[in-house]
Amino acid sequence: MSMDDLAWQASNFGGLPPRRVGLLLEHGHLDLVIQAAAERGEWFCAKGAVEELCRTGKFAQALKVTEPFVATGWPTAVWAKADILLRAGRPQEALNLVRPDEAGRPSKAECHDFAELLVRAGRVDEAIDLLVPHIDGWWTLSVLVEITAGQKRDEQVLELIAPHADSARRARGESRWNHPFSNAQELQAQVLERAGRADEAIRILGQDIAGDHYLTQNTLTAYAELLARHGRFDELRELATGQNAHTVLDIYAGALRDHGRAEEAESVMRDAIAADDWVGYRAWLSSVLLRDGRLDDAIAVAEPGFGWYDCSNLLAPLVHPLLDRPEELLHLVEHPSVVPHYDHEEFQHWWRAFALAGLGRVDEAIALAEARPDPWTDLRIVKAGLLSAAGHLDAAATELRALGTIKAREELCEVLISQGQAAEAIAVHPTVAEQRAAEPKPEPVPLSEDGYSLEPPF
């Protein structure tokens, strides 16, 4: 294995990805996962095995799993080892392993990560001292607030935030929209709240919102959520029924539901739809009705908007929670109100095919897939997926073995795990080298005689 291969795995979910590693572990195949990490250089196998070993207190074995990866010098693996050492009660070794080299001018991310490790090691003041010189924008300030939660340093953190929050308040009036601490006001309110000073947080942030002394929509959202957490319904209703309704009305309605006032929340959103038929209102209400088991009501709310935007806005949020509930999914996609639009007809056919397969109607599902093949997906892999969804695992495995492509072998791995054939599943899964070799190669850029690109600039 090499750093390049490991970095490729991490960024592309290459090798055995987290989902398949998780399936192996769920089926009790920890030893095989450890073996795959060692023999195949599978990073996600190593990562999954380490988590399982640490969960059961087997820290020495977890360290052994990481050693070949650490030996490459890959920083992610080194940090994983530090995490194990810390969990094993060896904080000084963990800190020594990843301590930034000040002479080498560590990156901001390295400082952030090391500060978090210091806090986990119980050295909160050192973490704050490390971050303070690097507070030059929203990111480090956010990290400071995050790592000091519950560490009894709120007053100190508030002193550090205050000048940046005041500067952000003035920035809008000075037309400084690119202010580096645009989140300082909401962070200040967050720390006040956790310090037991919620009323003060509401008062200060409320004044900022009322006076338009804030820079981003996130600050408005943070204020609405603060009001919701503390049951300040009058202020929240006033905020949500004015010019900010598109941003915060769902927070108000959600707060009503959280406090046992579901019927009132539904009425609020239906009234909003009647007054301003915005897709966001319909999306929120239809999703809530679906969670409440009211599928027909959810369809009725979403249906008028199906033709306005593509299906990702209103139809897909109803489909996705039903992917493992085939009877309801079929009811949805066959509903007369659910019509194809905007060149997204193919989604409804695939959803219907998998709903049919989940109900055991596999021949109908395959016929539907064959009648409308997806040009970007091998039909035989789709057929195998439908067979698998219908519980016909042997038939699915036969299809995928006959195909033998990289993608087919990846899918076959999951089928074999479900059949209890974990060792074969790992063996059949393509290696990192095979996956990388199968990647499409970029087209060569044509060059002129003097070496300049002949491609248009955009």
KETI-596145 format. One record per residue (C-alpha): chain; residue in three letters; residue number from 1; y negated, z negated, x negated. Coordinates in Angstrom, 2 decimals, padded with zeros to 5 digits, m for minus. Each point is the difference from the previous one (the first is absolute). Example, Ala and Ser with C-alpha at 12.3 -4.5 7.8 and 13.67 -1.06 7.14 Angstrom:
A;ALA;1;004.50;m007.80;m012.30
A;SER;2;m003.44;000.66;m001.37
This chain:
A;MET;1;000.00;000.00;000.00
A;SER;2;m003.62;000.50;m001.07
A;MET;3;m003.40;m001.16;001.14
A;ASP;4;m000.64;003.47;001.37
A;ASP;5;003.15;m000.07;002.14
A;LEU;6;m000.80;m003.49;001.26
A;ALA;7;m003.58;000.91;000.87
A;TRP;8;001.28;003.09;001.82
A;GLN;9;002.46;m002.11;001.99
A;ALA;10;m002.69;m002.48;000.99
A;SER;11;m002.50;002.63;001.12
A;ASN;12;002.50;002.30;001.75
A;PHE;13;002.54;m002.51;001.35
A;GLY;14;002.44;001.78;m002.27
A;GLY;15;003.56;m000.95;m000.75
A;LEU;16;001.53;m002.26;002.62
A;PRO;17;m003.12;m000.86;002.05
A;PRO;18;m000.73;m003.42;001.53
A;ARG;19;001.49;000.89;003.39
A;ARG;20;003.42;000.89;m001.43
A;VAL;21;m000.04;m002.95;m002.39
A;GLY;22;m000.81;m002.20;002.97
A;LEU;23;002.97;001.43;001.93
A;LEU;24;002.31;m000.70;m002.94
A;LEU;25;m001.21;m003.58;m000.26
A;GLU;26;000.25;m000.52;003.76
A;HIS;27;003.65;001.03;m000.23
A;GLY;28;000.61;m002.51;m002.80
A;HIS;29;000.18;002.37;m002.97
A;LEU;30;m002.18;m001.90;m002.48
A;ASP;31;002.42;000.59;m002.89
A;LEU;32;m000.05;003.75;000.57
A;VAL;33;m003.80;m000.01;000.14
A;ILE;34;m000.16;m001.89;m003.32
A;GLN;35;002.48;002.46;m001.50
A;ALA;36;m002.07;002.98;001.18
A;ALA;37;m003.11;m001.50;m001.53
A;ALA;38;001.73;m000.40;m003.36
A;GLU;39;001.97;003.25;m000.12
A;ARG;40;m002.39;002.39;001.74
A;GLY;41;m003.39;m001.50;m000.87
A;GLU;42;m000.78;m000.47;003.69
A;TRP;43;m003.26;m001.97;000.24
A;PHE;44;000.20;m000.75;003.72
A;CYS;45;003.55;m001.26;m000.48
A;ALA;46;m001.27;m002.34;m002.70
A;LYS;47;m002.89;m001.11;002.16
A;GLY;48;002.20;m000.66;003.04
A;ALA;49;002.63;m001.81;m002.06
A;VAL;50;m002.62;m002.20;m001.66
A;GLU;51;m001.44;m001.05;003.34
A;GLU;52;003.44;m000.88;001.33
A;LEU;53;000.96;m001.90;m003.16
A;CYS;54;m003.26;m001.95;m000.08
A;ARG;55;000.39;m000.86;003.67
A;THR;56;003.26;m001.74;m000.84
A;GLY;57;m001.33;m001.62;m003.18
A;LYS;58;001.89;002.22;m002.46
A;PHE;59;m002.95;000.51;m002.30
A;ALA;60;001.92;000.54;m003.24
A;GLN;61;001.94;002.87;001.58
A;ALA;62;m003.21;001.44;001.42
A;LEU;63;m001.55;000.01;m003.47
A;LYS;64;003.07;001.78;m001.36
A;VAL;65;m000.37;002.73;002.63
A;THR;66;m003.60;000.68;m001.04
A;GLU;67;000.54;000.03;m003.78
A;PRO;68;000.85;003.73;m000.42
A;PHE;69;m003.10;000.89;002.02
A;VAL;70;m002.22;m002.44;m001.90
A;ALA;71;001.28;001.46;m003.27
A;THR;72;m001.67;003.32;000.83
A;GLY;73;m003.37;m001.74;m000.04
A;TRP;74;m000.75;001.07;003.57
A;PRO;75;m002.70;m002.43;001.24
A;THR;76;001.42;m000.28;003.52
A;ALA;77;003.32;m001.23;m001.37
A;VAL;78;m001.74;m002.44;m002.34
A;TRP;79;m001.92;m001.47;002.93
A;ALA;80;003.24;m000.22;002.00
A;LYS;81;001.47;m002.08;m002.81
A;ALA;82;m003.05;m002.25;m000.02
A;ASP;83;000.44;m000.56;003.72
A;ILE;84;003.62;m001.06;m000.53
A;LEU;85;m001.00;m002.43;m002.78
A;LEU;86;m002.62;m001.55;002.24
A;ARG;87;002.43;m000.38;002.88
A;ALA;88;002.49;m001.52;m002.42
A;GLY;89;m002.49;m002.74;m000.90
A;ARG;90;m000.98;001.45;m003.38
A;PRO;91;m003.71;000.69;000.57
A;GLN;92;m001.15;m000.05;m003.63
A;GLU;93;002.54;002.66;m000.96
A;ALA;94;m001.10;002.10;002.96
A;LEU;95;m003.66;m000.25;m000.94
A;ASN;96;000.64;000.72;m003.68
A;LEU;97;001.96;003.11;000.91
A;VAL;98;m002.84;001.73;001.88
A;ARG;99;m003.15;m001.68;m001.28
A;PRO;100;m002.72;002.67;m000.36
A;ASP;101;m001.15;000.79;m003.50
A;GLU;102;m003.73;m000.70;000.17
A;ALA;103;m000.53;001.97;m003.19
A;GLY;104;001.55;003.01;001.71
A;ARG;105;m002.43;m000.22;002.95
A;PRO;106;002.52;m000.48;002.83
A;SER;107;m000.46;001.97;003.19
A;LYS;108;m001.37;m001.58;003.13
A;ALA;109;003.44;000.27;001.63
A;GLU;110;001.63;m001.87;m002.91
A;CYS;111;m002.56;m002.80;000.34
A;HIS;112;000.61;m000.21;003.74
A;ASP;113;003.77;m000.17;m000.43
A;PHE;114;m000.21;m002.59;m002.74
A;ALA;115;m002.39;m002.14;002.03
A;GLU;116;002.48;000.02;002.88
A;LEU;117;002.76;m001.04;m002.40
A;LEU;118;m002.16;m002.82;m001.33
A;VAL;119;m000.49;m001.33;003.52
A;ARG;120;003.72;000.17;000.69
A;ALA;121;000.50;m001.96;m003.21
A;GLY;122;m002.38;m002.67;001.25
A;ARG;123;m002.88;000.90;m002.30
A;VAL;124;m002.63;000.83;002.60
A;ASP;125;m003.08;m000.78;m002.07
A;GLU;126;001.17;002.30;m002.78
A;ALA;127;000.48;002.76;002.56
A;ILE;128;m003.53;m000.42;001.34
A;ASP;129;m001.42;m000.08;m003.53
A;LEU;130;001.86;003.22;m000.77
A;LEU;131;m001.34;001.84;003.03
A;VAL;132;m003.62;m001.14;000.01
A;PRO;133;m001.14;002.27;m002.88
A;HIS;134;001.60;002.97;001.78
A;ILE;135;m001.69;m000.48;003.39
A;ASP;136;m001.96;003.21;000.13
A;GLY;137;001.09;001.28;003.41
A;TRP;138;001.97;m000.54;003.19
A;TRP;139;003.48;000.26;m001.53
A;THR;140;m000.15;m002.95;m002.40
A;LEU;141;m001.87;m002.09;002.56
A;SER;142;002.79;000.68;002.52
A;VAL;143;002.64;m001.02;m002.54
A;LEU;144;m001.87;m003.22;m000.73
A;VAL;145;m000.06;m000.91;003.68
A;GLU;146;003.64;000.92;000.48
A;ILE;147;001.48;m001.94;m002.92
A;THR;148;m002.02;m003.17;000.65
A;ALA;149;001.17;m000.39;003.61
A;GLY;150;001.40;m003.50;000.43
A;GLN;151;m000.96;m001.03;m003.54
A;LYS;152;m002.87;m002.38;000.92
A;ARG;153;m002.59;002.13;m001.75
A;ASP;154;m001.84;001.28;003.06
A;GLU;155;m003.39;m001.54;m000.85
A;GLN;156;000.11;001.48;m003.48
A;VAL;157;000.96;003.41;001.38
A;LEU;158;m002.79;m000.16;002.59
A;GLU;159;m002.54;m000.58;m002.79
A;LEU;160;001.28;003.10;m001.76
A;ILE;161;m000.10;002.12;003.17
A;ALA;162;m003.41;m001.11;001.30
A;PRO;163;m002.30;002.14;m002.18
A;HIS;164;002.09;003.12;000.63
A;ALA;165;000.04;m000.63;003.77
A;ASP;166;m003.79;m000.44;000.01
A;SER;167;m000.43;003.20;m001.98
A;ALA;168;002.25;001.88;002.43
A;ARG;169;m002.10;m001.27;002.93
A;ARG;170;m003.11;001.52;m001.53
A;ALA;171;001.67;003.25;m001.04
A;ARG;172;m000.07;001.74;003.38
A;GLY;173;m003.73;m000.49;000.39
A;GLU;174;m000.42;001.41;m003.49
A;SER;175;002.30;002.98;000.81
A;ARG;176;002.48;m001.03;m002.70
A;TRP;177;003.11;001.14;001.87
A;ASN;178;002.10;000.09;m003.17
A;HIS;179;m000.47;m003.71;m000.68
A;PRO;180;002.84;m001.23;m002.27
A;PHE;181;000.55;m003.17;002.10
A;SER;182;000.08;001.53;003.48
A;ASN;183;002.74;m002.46;001.02
A;ALA;184;m001.70;m003.16;m001.26
A;GLN;185;m001.17;m001.19;003.42
A;GLU;186;003.42;000.15;001.59
A;LEU;187;001.52;m001.69;m003.08
A;GLN;188;m002.59;m002.76;000.28
A;ALA;189;000.93;m000.52;003.66
A;GLN;190;003.70;000.01;m000.89
A;VAL;191;m000.42;m002.78;m002.56
A;LEU;192;m002.25;m002.03;002.32
A;GLU;193;002.64;000.27;002.72
A;ARG;194;002.86;m001.13;m002.20
A;ALA;195;m002.16;m002.85;m001.29
A;GLY;196;m000.23;m001.31;003.57
A;ARG;197;m003.50;001.32;000.61
A;ALA;198;000.80;002.64;002.62
A;ASP;199;m003.12;m000.69;002.09
A;GLU;200;m002.16;000.60;m003.05
A;ALA;201;001.88;003.20;m000.79
A;ILE;202;m000.52;001.25;003.57
A;ARG;203;m003.69;m000.90;m000.05
A;ILE;204;m000.74;001.69;m003.34
A;LEU;205;002.03;003.14;000.61
A;GLY;206;m001.27;000.20;003.58
A;GLN;207;m003.58;000.05;m001.26
A;ASP;208;000.92;002.79;m002.42
A;ILE;209;001.54;002.10;002.78
A;ALA;210;m002.85;m000.64;002.46
A;GLY;211;m002.59;000.97;m002.59
A;ASP;212;001.93;003.04;m001.30
A;HIS;213;000.09;m001.64;m003.41
A;TYR;214;003.41;001.35;m001.00
A;LEU;215;001.34;003.16;m001.57
A;THR;216;003.49;000.83;001.27
A;GLN;217;001.98;000.04;003.20
A;ASN;218;002.46;m002.40;m001.67
A;THR;219;m002.63;m002.75;000.16
A;LEU;220;m000.40;000.57;003.73
A;THR;221;003.76;m000.09;000.48
A;ALA;222;000.29;m003.18;m002.07
A;TYR;223;m002.60;m001.69;002.22
A;ALA;224;001.82;001.03;003.19
A;GLU;225;003.31;m001.28;m001.37
A;LEU;226;m001.67;m003.27;m001.01
A;LEU;227;m001.30;m000.46;003.54
A;ALA;228;003.44;000.82;001.40
A;ARG;229;001.80;m002.53;m002.21
A;HIS;230;m002.27;m002.75;001.26
A;GLY;231;000.00;000.93;003.67
A;ARG;232;m003.70;000.91;000.13
A;PHE;233;000.50;002.37;002.92
A;ASP;234;m003.58;000.13;001.25
A;GLU;235;m001.37;001.17;m003.34
A;LEU;236;002.96;002.33;m000.51
A;ARG;237;m000.40;001.58;003.45
A;GLU;238;m003.69;000.60;m000.64
A;LEU;239;000.80;001.59;m003.35
A;ALA;240;002.81;002.13;001.45
A;THR;241;m001.81;001.38;003.02
A;GLY;242;m003.06;001.32;m001.82
A;GLN;243;m000.48;002.78;m002.52
A;ASN;244;002.90;m001.32;m002.09
A;ALA;245;002.61;000.36;002.73
A;HIS;246;002.00;002.72;m001.75
A;THR;247;000.38;m002.27;m003.01
A;VAL;248;000.72;m003.40;001.54
A;LEU;249;001.00;000.28;003.66
A;ASP;250;003.68;000.02;m000.98
A;ILE;251;m000.56;m003.25;m001.92
A;TYR;252;m001.49;m001.60;003.13
A;ALA;253;002.84;001.24;002.19
A;GLY;254;002.56;m001.13;m002.57
A;ALA;255;m001.56;m003.47;m000.12
A;LEU;256;000.25;m000.26;003.77
A;ARG;257;003.71;000.85;m000.19
A;ASP;258;000.56;m002.50;m002.80
A;HIS;259;m001.46;m002.70;002.26
A;GLY;260;002.24;000.83;002.95
A;ARG;261;m002.48;002.22;001.82
A;ALA;262;001.96;003.27;m000.09
A;GLU;263;m001.07;001.21;003.45
A;GLU;264;m003.64;m000.51;m000.90
A;ALA;265;000.48;001.88;m003.27
A;GLU;266;001.54;002.93;001.87
A;SER;267;m002.88;000.03;002.49
A;VAL;268;m002.55;m000.02;m002.83
A;MET;269;001.59;003.04;m001.59
A;ARG;270;000.50;001.88;003.29
A;ASP;271;m003.67;m000.58;000.84
A;ALA;272;m000.95;001.33;m003.42
A;ILE;273;002.11;003.13;000.57
A;ALA;274;m001.64;000.54;003.38
A;ALA;275;m003.46;m000.25;m001.55
A;ASP;276;000.68;001.76;m003.30
A;ASP;277;003.29;001.90;m000.16
A;TRP;278;000.42;m000.43;m003.76
A;VAL;279;003.37;000.73;m001.59
A;GLY;280;m000.05;m003.31;m001.90
A;TYR;281;m000.03;m002.01;003.24
A;ARG;282;002.92;001.98;001.39
A;ALA;283;001.96;m000.36;m003.25
A;TRP;284;m000.45;m003.78;m000.04
A;LEU;285;000.90;m000.55;003.64
A;SER;286;002.99;002.36;000.02
A;SER;287;001.45;m001.69;m003.10
A;VAL;288;m000.46;m003.45;001.56
A;LEU;289;001.64;001.08;003.25
A;LEU;290;002.93;001.40;m001.98
A;ARG;291;000.43;m003.33;m001.82
A;ASP;292;000.06;m001.67;003.41
A;GLY;293;002.86;002.25;001.09
A;ARG;294;m002.14;002.07;002.38
A;LEU;295;000.89;003.45;m001.28
A;ASP;296;m001.05;001.97;003.10
A;ASP;297;m003.34;m001.80;000.07
A;ALA;298;m000.46;000.73;m003.70
A;ILE;299;000.68;003.69;000.59
A;ALA;300;m002.43;000.07;002.93
A;VAL;301;m002.78;m001.48;m002.17
A;ALA;302;000.64;002.30;m002.96
A;GLU;303;000.74;003.24;001.88
A;PRO;304;m003.57;001.15;000.77
A;GLY;305;m000.72;m000.01;m003.71
A;PHE;306;003.07;001.90;m001.19
A;GLY;307;m001.89;003.28;000.11
A;TRP;308;m003.18;m001.21;m001.69
A;TYR;309;001.33;m000.71;m003.48
A;ASP;310;003.24;000.61;m001.85
A;CYS;311;002.95;m002.19;000.87
A;SER;312;m000.63;m002.46;m002.84
A;ASN;313;m002.72;m001.66;002.08
A;LEU;314;001.80;m000.85;003.22
A;LEU;315;003.53;001.38;000.21
A;ALA;316;001.35;m000.97;m003.42
A;PRO;317;m000.99;m003.71;000.33
A;LEU;318;002.16;m000.10;003.14
A;VAL;319;002.89;001.85;m001.62
A;HIS;320;000.36;m001.98;m003.22
A;PRO;321;000.85;m003.39;001.57
A;LEU;322;002.66;001.77;002.08
A;LEU;323;001.86;001.76;m002.81
A;ASP;324;002.79;m002.59;000.20
A;ARG;325;m000.14;m000.11;003.82
A;PRO;326;001.32;003.47;000.87
A;GLU;327;000.10;m000.38;003.79
A;GLU;328;m003.69;m000.88;000.17
A;LEU;329;m000.88;002.62;m002.62
A;LEU;330;001.71;002.70;002.03
A;HIS;331;m001.83;m001.19;003.12
A;LEU;332;m003.28;000.35;m001.89
A;VAL;333;000.50;003.45;m001.51
A;GLU;334;001.44;001.42;003.24
A;HIS;335;m002.77;m001.48;002.13
A;PRO;336;m001.81;002.80;001.88
A;SER;337;m003.36;m001.25;m001.31
A;VAL;338;001.08;000.40;m003.62
A;VAL;339;m000.70;003.65;m000.71
A;PRO;340;m000.09;001.94;m003.28
A;HIS;341;m003.44;000.63;m001.43
A;TYR;342;m001.89;000.90;m003.13
A;ASP;343;003.02;001.47;m001.81
A;HIS;344;001.86;m003.31;000.04
A;GLU;345;002.78;001.06;002.37
A;GLU;346;002.57;m000.37;m002.77
A;PHE;347;m000.47;m003.76;m000.14
A;GLN;348;001.05;m000.42;003.61
A;HIS;349;003.13;002.07;m000.59
A;TRP;350;001.02;m002.06;m003.03
A;TRP;351;m000.70;m003.25;001.80
A;ARG;352;002.03;001.21;002.98
A;ALA;353;002.87;001.09;m002.24
A;PHE;354;000.26;m003.41;m001.67
A;ALA;355;m000.30;m001.77;003.35
A;LEU;356;002.90;002.08;001.31
A;ALA;357;002.05;m000.76;m003.11
A;GLY;358;m000.71;m003.71;000.35
A;LEU;359;001.36;000.19;003.53
A;GLY;360;003.19;001.65;m001.26
A;ARG;361;m000.93;003.46;001.28
A;VAL;362;000.39;001.51;m003.43
A;ASP;363;000.99;003.55;001.05
A;GLU;364;m003.20;000.30;002.05
A;ALA;365;m002.01;m001.43;m002.90
A;ILE;366;001.43;002.49;m002.49
A;ALA;367;m000.50;002.91;002.39
A;LEU;368;m003.63;m000.98;000.41
A;ALA;369;m000.51;m000.22;m003.77
A;GLU;370;001.67;003.37;m000.53
A;ALA;371;m002.14;001.61;002.69
A;ARG;372;m003.21;m001.12;m001.69
A;PRO;373;000.71;m000.33;m003.74
A;ASP;374;m002.58;m001.65;m002.20
A;PRO;375;m000.91;002.49;m002.75
A;TRP;376;m000.61;m002.83;m002.50
A;THR;377;003.28;m001.86;000.50
A;ASP;378;003.57;001.16;m000.61
A;LEU;379;001.59;000.23;003.44
A;ARG;380;003.30;m001.34;m001.37
A;ILE;381;m001.72;m003.20;m001.13
A;VAL;382;m001.57;m000.31;003.44
A;LYS;383;003.42;000.48;001.58
A;ALA;384;001.47;m002.69;m002.24
A;GLY;385;m002.82;m002.35;000.96
A;LEU;386;000.72;000.58;003.69
A;LEU;387;003.72;m000.61;m000.54
A;SER;388;m000.83;m003.21;m001.83
A;ALA;389;m002.37;m001.13;002.76
A;ALA;390;002.81;000.59;002.49
A;GLY;391;002.37;m002.16;m002.07
A;HIS;392;002.12;002.92;m001.27
A;LEU;393;m000.19;m001.10;m003.63
A;ASP;394;003.08;001.86;m001.24
A;ALA;395;m001.29;003.28;001.40
A;ALA;396;m003.46;m000.64;m001.46
A;ALA;397;001.51;m000.73;m003.43
A;THR;398;002.04;003.21;000.16
A;GLU;399;m003.09;002.07;000.74
A;LEU;400;m001.97;m001.55;m002.86
A;ARG;401;002.84;000.26;m002.53
A;ALA;402;000.37;003.69;000.79
A;LEU;403;m003.71;000.57;m000.52
A;GLY;404;m000.16;m001.83;m003.33
A;THR;405;m003.75;000.36;m000.63
A;ILE;406;m002.15;m002.78;m001.44
A;LYS;407;m001.37;m000.83;003.45
A;ALA;408;003.47;000.10;001.56
A;ARG;409;001.37;m002.38;m002.62
A;GLU;410;m002.87;m002.41;000.67
A;GLU;411;000.80;000.02;003.70
A;LEU;412;003.73;m000.25;m000.68
A;CYS;413;m000.63;m003.19;m001.95
A;GLU;414;m001.29;m001.75;003.13
A;VAL;415;002.90;001.24;002.10
A;LEU;416;002.52;m001.27;m002.54
A;ILE;417;m001.68;m003.40;m000.17
A;SER;418;000.31;m000.24;003.79
A;GLN;419;003.69;000.87;m000.36
A;GLY;420;000.52;m002.82;m002.50
A;GLN;421;000.45;002.36;m002.96
A;ALA;422;m002.75;m001.41;m002.18
A;ALA;423;001.40;000.96;m003.41
A;GLU;424;000.42;003.62;001.06
A;ALA;425;m003.45;m000.08;001.60
A;ILE;426;m001.62;m000.90;m003.31
A;ALA;427;002.11;002.48;m001.95
A;VAL;428;m000.91;002.88;002.31
A;HIS;429;m003.72;m000.75;000.03
A;PRO;430;m001.92;002.29;m002.39
A;THR;431;m001.19;m001.58;m003.22
A;VAL;432;m003.65;m000.23;m000.96
A;ALA;433;000.53;002.88;m002.45
A;GLU;434;001.50;002.19;002.73
A;GLN;435;m002.82;m000.80;002.39
A;ARG;436;m002.64;000.79;m002.58
A;ALA;437;001.71;003.24;m000.98
A;ALA;438;000.04;001.06;003.66
A;GLU;439;m003.73;m000.55;000.45
A;PRO;440;m001.89;003.22;000.74
A;LYS;441;m001.72;001.23;m003.11
A;PRO;442;m003.73;000.75;000.27
A;GLU;443;m000.95;003.63;m000.19
A;PRO;444;m001.42;000.94;m003.42
A;VAL;445;m003.76;000.44;000.03
A;PRO;446;m000.97;003.56;m001.06
A;LEU;447;m002.21;000.01;m003.09
A;SER;448;m002.37;002.58;m001.38
A;GLU;449;000.34;001.28;m003.54
A;ASP;450;m002.40;m002.66;m001.26
A;GLY;451;001.99;m002.80;001.69
A;TYR;452;m002.12;m000.64;003.08
A;SER;453;001.57;m000.46;003.44
A;LEU;454;m000.16;003.01;002.31
A;GLU;455;000.47;m002.27;003.07
A;PRO;456;m003.06;m000.29;002.29
A;PRO;457;m001.74;m003.42;m000.40
A;PHE;458;000.77;m000.94;003.65
